[in-house]
Amino acid sequence: MTGTDLTHGTDLTNEAANDLTNDPADEGQGGNAGLTRRWQGSLMDNYGTPRLPLVHGEGAYVRDADGTTYLDFVGGIAVNALGHAHPAVVEAVTRQIGSLGHVSNLFVAEPPVALAERLLRLFGRTDGRVFFCNSGAEANEAAFKIGRLTGRRHMVATTGGFHGRTMGALALTGQPGKQEPFLPLPGDVTYVPYGDAEALRTAVTEDTALVIIEPIQGENGVVVPPSGYLKAAREITRATGTLLVLDEVQTGVGRCGTWFEHQAHEGVDPDVVTLAKGLGGGLPLGATVAFGPAAELFAPGHHGTTFGGNPVACAAGLAVLDTLADGAALDEVKRIGEKLRDGIEGLGHPLVSHVRGAGLLLGIVLTESLAPQVQQAAQDAGLLVNAPAPDVVRIMPPLIIGDAEADTFLRALPGVLDVVNGEGRTGE
């Protein structure tokens, strides 16, 4: 059996799943098998065979082309901050596309200006400027160029870090397997162990243009640095006049329970912050936010993108920020994250070592390298999770989940782990 139909009385059933009714108009031609065959005949094989053909989503639930419903704790890889088809995003996008769509960068519209102003207020800085693009890789590519415009060439990044697959961003990505097919890459980049402040201190010189760090390494398995690491990085870079770039593509926009994860660390005021994923609420939207002298380095002709600052995407971004700013939304992210962490660790399951991360970016560290098997068993049980490392299961649910979704996940997880551990099997 592949998947569990949450709308037919299984242990995973809840009201939200029951509301995700089947509409034949939504189904992929020929069900899961048919839509997968169509994918094979039309799209490049960048990502391998899709895990599932999905045709509909609502809140924290999605449905595949065969009509099976799943609790989505992947969230588009931390993109769907408000879940699927959130009314605020739907209304904002509908209103904007009905009045003004794309205008190019030759003109300006209200949504990108309003979104830039809102972001700068959330950072609490008065010396910033924003460059809008369409993805995290593009945001980091812009940061790479800002570094070059300092007149310095040397850059420092971390082993295991992931910043995107465009050439500049890939040069900063500390994962040789992803780089090897595209060597030589631009830039003079030194890689240092993530979380090692002394190694960073040794690598950074007065010739170093920038240091780029993720507050939490998401793609490397939700790796959390030691306490004080980001503050030390700020002190090291300030001493040499080096830009500190924080890649908050995955950790930003409330994902970890604060607007931006570095704000949870005292004494950290970066020169550049890159954003994407949750910022657009499902639409392609990235941002490079620079402060102080770094904000003045770009001049006309240095960098650009046709679709960056698209009014429709920026309207969605404003809807995301408005929704998360309402009431105690970020406090709820922290609370539900702690509930999930405590519940998972409280299982005392032999396959679970511990849980790391912050807010609703969590990595379940396993005692064996069985994360891909857990990912598949979870899917078979109606849960979508992700395996970024052989021994880590990552969960990145929509930020709007509550106790019902957390309880559903925690009820189902023991059976999933038992299947992989050879102790039981999922329900039929």
Summary of the structure (lengths in Angstrom):
residues: 428
radius of gyration: 21.6
end to end distance: 7.6
largest distance: 63.8
contacts: 1511
relative contact order: 0.15
helix: 39%
strand: 18%
